[in-house]
Amino acid sequence: MVTVDLGEIQKLAEVLNHSALSAADRQALMKGLGGEIVEQSRSRILETQLDPEGVQWQDYAASTLRGLKAKGLESVVSLLHRSGMLQSSIDVQRKSSWDVLVGSVMEYAAVHQWGYKPRNIPARPYLGLSTDDIADLTELAALFLKGKIG
């Protein structure tokens, strides 16, 4: 589960609600915000290996490490980056003029996000918004709006 500071979300909502954007500008803004969320998610996979709440992902089990070593994959870049498919599959889709959907179409994406108890695979959330992520999105929206107004 992802916990988001509603105060930070409220700041972003206020910035957006007080803007009079055309449909094309709303589409451009949401595409930009969605793109930023994609980059934030990819950064979790490639760099930080922290969930949106700042918690370090659980390391591989000893049995998994042995299996990786046997396959010559012991020096993988990240816990969720072997081939790069998950990271590169994270994308943004427009749902409506004020909504975007960010996620992955990979079959195993949900297993990594929420874990899979039958196989003892722990959750390693890479999708979601941290307080810092929301602050970045708010700043990005404000810059976009300033460019439209100023």
mmCIF file of the C-alpha atoms, coordinates in Angstrom:
data_MODEL
# 
_entry.id   MODEL 
# 
loop_
_atom_site.group_PDB 
_atom_site.id 
_atom_site.type_symbol 
_atom_site.label_atom_id 
_atom_site.label_alt_id 
_atom_site.label_comp_id 
_atom_site.label_asym_id 
_atom_site.label_entity_id 
_atom_site.label_seq_id 
_atom_site.pdbx_PDB_ins_code 
_atom_site.Cartn_x 
_atom_site.Cartn_y 
_atom_site.Cartn_z 
_atom_site.occupancy 
_atom_site.B_iso_or_equiv 
_atom_site.pdbx_formal_charge 
_atom_site.auth_seq_id 
_atom_site.auth_comp_id 
_atom_site.auth_asym_id 
_atom_site.auth_atom_id 
_atom_site.pdbx_PDB_model_num 
ATOM 1   C CA . MET A 1 1   ? 0.000  0.000   0.000   1.00 0.00 ? 1   MET A CA 1 
ATOM 2   C CA . VAL A 1 2   ? 1.211  3.486   -0.807  1.00 0.00 ? 2   VAL A CA 1 
ATOM 3   C CA . THR A 1 3   ? 0.651  6.296   1.670   1.00 0.00 ? 3   THR A CA 1 
ATOM 4   C CA . VAL A 1 4   ? 0.505  9.783   0.216   1.00 0.00 ? 4   VAL A CA 1 
ATOM 5   C CA . ASP A 1 5   ? 0.529  13.055  2.165   1.00 0.00 ? 5   ASP A CA 1 
ATOM 6   C CA . LEU A 1 6   ? -2.876 14.483  1.272   1.00 0.00 ? 6   LEU A CA 1 
ATOM 7   C CA . GLY A 1 7   ? -1.687 17.993  2.109   1.00 0.00 ? 7   GLY A CA 1 
ATOM 8   C CA . GLU A 1 8   ? 0.868  17.771  -0.684  1.00 0.00 ? 8   GLU A CA 1 
ATOM 9   C CA . ILE A 1 9   ? -1.705 16.357  -3.107  1.00 0.00 ? 9   ILE A CA 1 
ATOM 10  C CA . GLN A 1 10  ? -4.066 19.171  -2.103  1.00 0.00 ? 10  GLN A CA 1 
ATOM 11  C CA . LYS A 1 11  ? -1.424 21.762  -3.063  1.00 0.00 ? 11  LYS A CA 1 
ATOM 12  C CA . LEU A 1 12  ? -1.109 20.195  -6.498  1.00 0.00 ? 12  LEU A CA 1 
ATOM 13  C CA . ALA A 1 13  ? -4.899 19.997  -6.874  1.00 0.00 ? 13  ALA A CA 1 
ATOM 14  C CA . GLU A 1 14  ? -5.259 23.679  -5.926  1.00 0.00 ? 14  GLU A CA 1 
ATOM 15  C CA . VAL A 1 15  ? -2.655 24.708  -8.491  1.00 0.00 ? 15  VAL A CA 1 
ATOM 16  C CA . LEU A 1 16  ? -4.491 22.754  -11.180 1.00 0.00 ? 16  LEU A CA 1 
ATOM 17  C CA . ASN A 1 17  ? -8.027 23.720  -10.134 1.00 0.00 ? 17  ASN A CA 1 
ATOM 18  C CA . HIS A 1 18  ? -7.253 27.431  -10.296 1.00 0.00 ? 18  HIS A CA 1 
ATOM 19  C CA . SER A 1 19  ? -5.977 27.237  -13.839 1.00 0.00 ? 19  SER A CA 1 
ATOM 20  C CA . ALA A 1 20  ? -8.040 27.929  -16.915 1.00 0.00 ? 20  ALA A CA 1 
ATOM 21  C CA . LEU A 1 21  ? -6.317 25.695  -19.425 1.00 0.00 ? 21  LEU A CA 1 
ATOM 22  C CA . SER A 1 22  ? -7.512 24.731  -22.848 1.00 0.00 ? 22  SER A CA 1 
ATOM 23  C CA . ALA A 1 23  ? -8.054 21.045  -23.530 1.00 0.00 ? 23  ALA A CA 1 
ATOM 24  C CA . ALA A 1 24  ? -4.772 20.930  -25.468 1.00 0.00 ? 24  ALA A CA 1 
ATOM 25  C CA . ASP A 1 25  ? -2.880 22.581  -22.602 1.00 0.00 ? 25  ASP A CA 1 
ATOM 26  C CA . ARG A 1 26  ? -4.432 20.182  -20.067 1.00 0.00 ? 26  ARG A CA 1 
ATOM 27  C CA . GLN A 1 27  ? -3.368 17.281  -22.261 1.00 0.00 ? 27  GLN A CA 1 
ATOM 28  C CA . ALA A 1 28  ? 0.187  18.634  -22.499 1.00 0.00 ? 28  ALA A CA 1 
ATOM 29  C CA . LEU A 1 29  ? 0.368  19.262  -18.749 1.00 0.00 ? 29  LEU A CA 1 
ATOM 30  C CA . MET A 1 30  ? -0.910 15.805  -17.849 1.00 0.00 ? 30  MET A CA 1 
ATOM 31  C CA . LYS A 1 31  ? 1.437  14.184  -20.355 1.00 0.00 ? 31  LYS A CA 1 
ATOM 32  C CA . GLY A 1 32  ? 4.326  16.064  -18.726 1.00 0.00 ? 32  GLY A CA 1 
ATOM 33  C CA . LEU A 1 33  ? 3.258  15.093  -15.204 1.00 0.00 ? 33  LEU A CA 1 
ATOM 34  C CA . GLY A 1 34  ? 2.780  11.483  -16.293 1.00 0.00 ? 34  GLY A CA 1 
ATOM 35  C CA . GLY A 1 35  ? 6.235  11.504  -17.872 1.00 0.00 ? 35  GLY A CA 1 
ATOM 36  C CA . GLU A 1 36  ? 7.711  12.741  -14.596 1.00 0.00 ? 36  GLU A CA 1 
ATOM 37  C CA . ILE A 1 37  ? 5.985  9.918   -12.693 1.00 0.00 ? 37  ILE A CA 1 
ATOM 38  C CA . VAL A 1 38  ? 7.428  7.434   -15.200 1.00 0.00 ? 38  VAL A CA 1 
ATOM 39  C CA . GLU A 1 39  ? 10.927 8.815   -14.558 1.00 0.00 ? 39  GLU A CA 1 
ATOM 40  C CA . GLN A 1 40  ? 10.399 8.708   -10.779 1.00 0.00 ? 40  GLN A CA 1 
ATOM 41  C CA . SER A 1 41  ? 9.337  5.056   -11.047 1.00 0.00 ? 41  SER A CA 1 
ATOM 42  C CA . ARG A 1 42  ? 12.283 4.153   -13.270 1.00 0.00 ? 42  ARG A CA 1 
ATOM 43  C CA . SER A 1 43  ? 14.630 5.850   -10.815 1.00 0.00 ? 43  SER A CA 1 
ATOM 44  C CA . ARG A 1 44  ? 13.386 3.540   -8.061  1.00 0.00 ? 44  ARG A CA 1 
ATOM 45  C CA . ILE A 1 45  ? 14.285 0.516   -10.198 1.00 0.00 ? 45  ILE A CA 1 
ATOM 46  C CA . LEU A 1 46  ? 17.648 1.728   -11.492 1.00 0.00 ? 46  LEU A CA 1 
ATOM 47  C CA . GLU A 1 47  ? 18.959 3.900   -8.671  1.00 0.00 ? 47  GLU A CA 1 
ATOM 48  C CA . THR A 1 48  ? 17.356 4.091   -5.244  1.00 0.00 ? 48  THR A CA 1 
ATOM 49  C CA . GLN A 1 49  ? 15.682 0.674   -4.785  1.00 0.00 ? 49  GLN A CA 1 
ATOM 50  C CA . LEU A 1 50  ? 13.370 2.392   -2.300  1.00 0.00 ? 50  LEU A CA 1 
ATOM 51  C CA . ASP A 1 51  ? 9.593  2.204   -2.275  1.00 0.00 ? 51  ASP A CA 1 
ATOM 52  C CA . PRO A 1 52  ? 7.624  5.477   -2.485  1.00 0.00 ? 52  PRO A CA 1 
ATOM 53  C CA . GLU A 1 53  ? 7.629  5.705   1.315   1.00 0.00 ? 53  GLU A CA 1 
ATOM 54  C CA . GLY A 1 54  ? 11.430 5.552   1.375   1.00 0.00 ? 54  GLY A CA 1 
ATOM 55  C CA . VAL A 1 55  ? 11.709 1.951   2.614   1.00 0.00 ? 55  VAL A CA 1 
ATOM 56  C CA . GLN A 1 56  ? 14.572 -0.100  1.169   1.00 0.00 ? 56  GLN A CA 1 
ATOM 57  C CA . TRP A 1 57  ? 13.445 -3.091  -0.871  1.00 0.00 ? 57  TRP A CA 1 
ATOM 58  C CA . GLN A 1 58  ? 14.059 -6.507  0.645   1.00 0.00 ? 58  GLN A CA 1 
ATOM 59  C CA . ASP A 1 59  ? 17.207 -8.111  -0.765  1.00 0.00 ? 59  ASP A CA 1 
ATOM 60  C CA . TYR A 1 60  ? 17.139 -11.339 -2.743  1.00 0.00 ? 60  TYR A CA 1 
ATOM 61  C CA . ALA A 1 61  ? 16.782 -14.565 -0.779  1.00 0.00 ? 61  ALA A CA 1 
ATOM 62  C CA . ALA A 1 62  ? 19.926 -16.715 -0.572  1.00 0.00 ? 62  ALA A CA 1 
ATOM 63  C CA . SER A 1 63  ? 18.340 -19.268 -2.908  1.00 0.00 ? 63  SER A CA 1 
ATOM 64  C CA . THR A 1 64  ? 17.641 -16.566 -5.498  1.00 0.00 ? 64  THR A CA 1 
ATOM 65  C CA . LEU A 1 65  ? 21.224 -15.307 -5.248  1.00 0.00 ? 65  LEU A CA 1 
ATOM 66  C CA . ARG A 1 66  ? 22.506 -18.850 -5.831  1.00 0.00 ? 66  ARG A CA 1 
ATOM 67  C CA . GLY A 1 67  ? 20.264 -19.190 -8.886  1.00 0.00 ? 67  GLY A CA 1 
ATOM 68  C CA . LEU A 1 68  ? 21.449 -15.854 -10.287 1.00 0.00 ? 68  LEU A CA 1 
ATOM 69  C CA . LYS A 1 69  ? 25.080 -16.808 -9.746  1.00 0.00 ? 69  LYS A CA 1 
ATOM 70  C CA . ALA A 1 70  ? 24.532 -20.120 -11.540 1.00 0.00 ? 70  ALA A CA 1 
ATOM 71  C CA . LYS A 1 71  ? 23.145 -18.177 -14.516 1.00 0.00 ? 71  LYS A CA 1 
ATOM 72  C CA . GLY A 1 72  ? 25.992 -15.649 -14.439 1.00 0.00 ? 72  GLY A CA 1 
ATOM 73  C CA . LEU A 1 73  ? 23.638 -12.882 -13.333 1.00 0.00 ? 73  LEU A CA 1 
ATOM 74  C CA . GLU A 1 74  ? 25.032 -12.167 -9.875  1.00 0.00 ? 74  GLU A CA 1 
ATOM 75  C CA . SER A 1 75  ? 26.014 -8.635  -10.871 1.00 0.00 ? 75  SER A CA 1 
ATOM 76  C CA . VAL A 1 76  ? 22.559 -7.426  -11.915 1.00 0.00 ? 76  VAL A CA 1 
ATOM 77  C CA . VAL A 1 77  ? 22.132 -3.660  -11.764 1.00 0.00 ? 77  VAL A CA 1 
ATOM 78  C CA . SER A 1 78  ? 19.176 -3.688  -9.376  1.00 0.00 ? 78  SER A CA 1 
ATOM 79  C CA . LEU A 1 79  ? 16.750 -6.055  -7.690  1.00 0.00 ? 79  LEU A CA 1 
ATOM 80  C CA . LEU A 1 80  ? 14.175 -5.317  -10.404 1.00 0.00 ? 80  LEU A CA 1 
ATOM 81  C CA . HIS A 1 81  ? 16.520 -4.809  -13.348 1.00 0.00 ? 81  HIS A CA 1 
ATOM 82  C CA . ARG A 1 82  ? 17.872 -7.893  -15.078 1.00 0.00 ? 82  ARG A CA 1 
ATOM 83  C CA . SER A 1 83  ? 16.967 -7.365  -18.721 1.00 0.00 ? 83  SER A CA 1 
ATOM 84  C CA . GLY A 1 84  ? 15.615 -3.815  -18.488 1.00 0.00 ? 84  GLY A CA 1 
ATOM 85  C CA . MET A 1 85  ? 12.174 -4.886  -19.680 1.00 0.00 ? 85  MET A CA 1 
ATOM 86  C CA . LEU A 1 86  ? 10.248 -3.800  -16.566 1.00 0.00 ? 86  LEU A CA 1 
ATOM 87  C CA . GLN A 1 87  ? 11.938 -0.425  -16.347 1.00 0.00 ? 87  GLN A CA 1 
ATOM 88  C CA . SER A 1 88  ? 11.533 0.304   -20.051 1.00 0.00 ? 88  SER A CA 1 
ATOM 89  C CA . SER A 1 89  ? 7.902  -0.866  -20.079 1.00 0.00 ? 89  SER A CA 1 
ATOM 90  C CA . ILE A 1 90  ? 6.734  1.740   -17.565 1.00 0.00 ? 90  ILE A CA 1 
ATOM 91  C CA . ASP A 1 91  ? 4.615  4.132   -19.556 1.00 0.00 ? 91  ASP A CA 1 
ATOM 92  C CA . VAL A 1 92  ? 1.914  6.765   -19.244 1.00 0.00 ? 92  VAL A CA 1 
ATOM 93  C CA . GLN A 1 93  ? -1.540 6.657   -20.787 1.00 0.00 ? 93  GLN A CA 1 
ATOM 94  C CA . ARG A 1 94  ? -4.049 9.469   -20.845 1.00 0.00 ? 94  ARG A CA 1 
ATOM 95  C CA . LYS A 1 95  ? -7.338 8.535   -19.168 1.00 0.00 ? 95  LYS A CA 1 
ATOM 96  C CA . SER A 1 96  ? -9.155 11.872  -19.356 1.00 0.00 ? 96  SER A CA 1 
ATOM 97  C CA . SER A 1 97  ? -8.323 15.550  -19.508 1.00 0.00 ? 97  SER A CA 1 
ATOM 98  C CA . TRP A 1 98  ? -7.187 15.541  -15.856 1.00 0.00 ? 98  TRP A CA 1 
ATOM 99  C CA . ASP A 1 99  ? -6.106 11.907  -15.373 1.00 0.00 ? 99  ASP A CA 1 
ATOM 100 C CA . VAL A 1 100 ? -3.178 9.786   -16.440 1.00 0.00 ? 100 VAL A CA 1 
ATOM 101 C CA . LEU A 1 101 ? -2.409 6.142   -15.787 1.00 0.00 ? 101 LEU A CA 1 
ATOM 102 C CA . VAL A 1 102 ? 1.196  5.094   -15.180 1.00 0.00 ? 102 VAL A CA 1 
ATOM 103 C CA . GLY A 1 103 ? 2.179  1.443   -15.095 1.00 0.00 ? 103 GLY A CA 1 
ATOM 104 C CA . SER A 1 104 ? 3.715  -1.516  -16.856 1.00 0.00 ? 104 SER A CA 1 
ATOM 105 C CA . VAL A 1 105 ? 2.172  -4.103  -19.161 1.00 0.00 ? 105 VAL A CA 1 
ATOM 106 C CA . MET A 1 106 ? 4.726  -6.760  -18.221 1.00 0.00 ? 106 MET A CA 1 
ATOM 107 C CA . GLU A 1 107 ? 3.100  -9.920  -16.830 1.00 0.00 ? 107 GLU A CA 1 
ATOM 108 C CA . TYR A 1 108 ? 5.326  -9.901  -13.757 1.00 0.00 ? 108 TYR A CA 1 
ATOM 109 C CA . ALA A 1 109 ? 4.956  -6.181  -12.958 1.00 0.00 ? 109 ALA A CA 1 
ATOM 110 C CA . ALA A 1 110 ? 2.234  -6.766  -10.355 1.00 0.00 ? 110 ALA A CA 1 
ATOM 111 C CA . VAL A 1 111 ? 4.310  -9.488  -8.666  1.00 0.00 ? 111 VAL A CA 1 
ATOM 112 C CA . HIS A 1 112 ? 7.106  -6.995  -8.081  1.00 0.00 ? 112 HIS A CA 1 
ATOM 113 C CA . GLN A 1 113 ? 4.755  -4.197  -6.995  1.00 0.00 ? 113 GLN A CA 1 
ATOM 114 C CA . TRP A 1 114 ? 2.690  -6.236  -4.510  1.00 0.00 ? 114 TRP A CA 1 
ATOM 115 C CA . GLY A 1 115 ? 4.676  -9.428  -3.974  1.00 0.00 ? 115 GLY A CA 1 
ATOM 116 C CA . TYR A 1 116 ? 3.540  -13.021 -4.444  1.00 0.00 ? 116 TYR A CA 1 
ATOM 117 C CA . LYS A 1 117 ? 3.097  -15.034 -1.245  1.00 0.00 ? 117 LYS A CA 1 
ATOM 118 C CA . PRO A 1 118 ? 2.825  -18.521 -2.867  1.00 0.00 ? 118 PRO A CA 1 
ATOM 119 C CA . ARG A 1 119 ? 6.420  -18.128 -4.143  1.00 0.00 ? 119 ARG A CA 1 
ATOM 120 C CA . ASN A 1 120 ? 7.650  -16.030 -1.179  1.00 0.00 ? 120 ASN A CA 1 
ATOM 121 C CA . ILE A 1 121 ? 8.403  -13.071 -3.437  1.00 0.00 ? 121 ILE A CA 1 
ATOM 122 C CA . PRO A 1 122 ? 8.343  -9.866  -1.374  1.00 0.00 ? 122 PRO A CA 1 
ATOM 123 C CA . ALA A 1 123 ? 6.713  -6.682  -2.615  1.00 0.00 ? 123 ALA A CA 1 
ATOM 124 C CA . ARG A 1 124 ? 9.178  -4.196  -4.063  1.00 0.00 ? 124 ARG A CA 1 
ATOM 125 C CA . PRO A 1 125 ? 6.929  -1.231  -4.899  1.00 0.00 ? 125 PRO A CA 1 
ATOM 126 C CA . TYR A 1 126 ? 8.278  0.937   -7.687  1.00 0.00 ? 126 TYR A CA 1 
ATOM 127 C CA . LEU A 1 127 ? 5.020  2.721   -8.585  1.00 0.00 ? 127 LEU A CA 1 
ATOM 128 C CA . GLY A 1 128 ? 3.529  5.361   -6.327  1.00 0.00 ? 128 GLY A CA 1 
ATOM 129 C CA . LEU A 1 129 ? 4.186  8.884   -5.163  1.00 0.00 ? 129 LEU A CA 1 
ATOM 130 C CA . SER A 1 130 ? 6.413  9.988   -2.325  1.00 0.00 ? 130 SER A CA 1 
ATOM 131 C CA . THR A 1 131 ? 6.055  13.392  -0.685  1.00 0.00 ? 131 THR A CA 1 
ATOM 132 C CA . ASP A 1 132 ? 9.110  14.537  -2.665  1.00 0.00 ? 132 ASP A CA 1 
ATOM 133 C CA . ASP A 1 133 ? 7.584  13.179  -5.885  1.00 0.00 ? 133 ASP A CA 1 
ATOM 134 C CA . ILE A 1 134 ? 4.411  15.172  -5.269  1.00 0.00 ? 134 ILE A CA 1 
ATOM 135 C CA . ALA A 1 135 ? 6.433  18.306  -4.523  1.00 0.00 ? 135 ALA A CA 1 
ATOM 136 C CA . ASP A 1 136 ? 8.287  17.824  -7.823  1.00 0.00 ? 136 ASP A CA 1 
ATOM 137 C CA . LEU A 1 137 ? 4.990  17.387  -9.676  1.00 0.00 ? 137 LEU A CA 1 
ATOM 138 C CA . THR A 1 138 ? 3.563  20.513  -8.026  1.00 0.00 ? 138 THR A CA 1 
ATOM 139 C CA . GLU A 1 139 ? 6.637  22.500  -9.055  1.00 0.00 ? 139 GLU A CA 1 
ATOM 140 C CA . LEU A 1 140 ? 6.446  21.131  -12.600 1.00 0.00 ? 140 LEU A CA 1 
ATOM 141 C CA . ALA A 1 141 ? 2.756  22.084  -12.834 1.00 0.00 ? 141 ALA A CA 1 
ATOM 142 C CA . ALA A 1 142 ? 3.482  25.565  -11.483 1.00 0.00 ? 142 ALA A CA 1 
ATOM 143 C CA . LEU A 1 143 ? 6.263  26.066  -14.050 1.00 0.00 ? 143 LEU A CA 1 
ATOM 144 C CA . PHE A 1 144 ? 3.958  24.894  -16.830 1.00 0.00 ? 144 PHE A CA 1 
ATOM 145 C CA . LEU A 1 145 ? 1.211  27.265  -15.704 1.00 0.00 ? 145 LEU A CA 1 
ATOM 146 C CA . LYS A 1 146 ? 3.670  30.147  -15.331 1.00 0.00 ? 146 LYS A CA 1 
ATOM 147 C CA . GLY A 1 147 ? 4.715  29.593  -18.942 1.00 0.00 ? 147 GLY A CA 1 
ATOM 148 C CA . LYS A 1 148 ? 1.074  29.755  -20.022 1.00 0.00 ? 148 LYS A CA 1 
ATOM 149 C CA . ILE A 1 149 ? 0.252  32.828  -17.946 1.00 0.00 ? 149 ILE A CA 1 
ATOM 150 C CA . GLY A 1 150 ? 3.535  34.753  -17.919 1.00 0.00 ? 150 GLY A CA 1 
# 
